[in-house]
Amino acid sequence: MKILYFSWIKDKLGKSEENIILQEQIKTVEQLVIFLQNKNDIYKDIFKDNKIIKVSINMEVSNFKDSISDQDEIAFFPPMTGG
């Protein structure tokens, strides 16, 4: 699975993307976030409030309850503003 990070999320992690092998028990974005939070304190800090983070699955805006698979591309980004 490819995970993309944008804006301040990318800055805090020090990387714009990573590839992981999705564990069998991870079936939703929410479960993926829990997996990431367990990696280290930086992920814990980033994902402490999912209300300030948006997610897309395969370039479609999604939510944290949506299903995912190992072949998906997941992106995390802050809410977008218009202008």
Secondary structure, DSSP 8 states (H G I E B T S, - for coil): -EEEE-HHHHHHHT-SEEE----TT--BHHHHHHHHHTT-HHHHHHTS-GGG-EEEETTEEE-TTSB--TT-EEEEE------
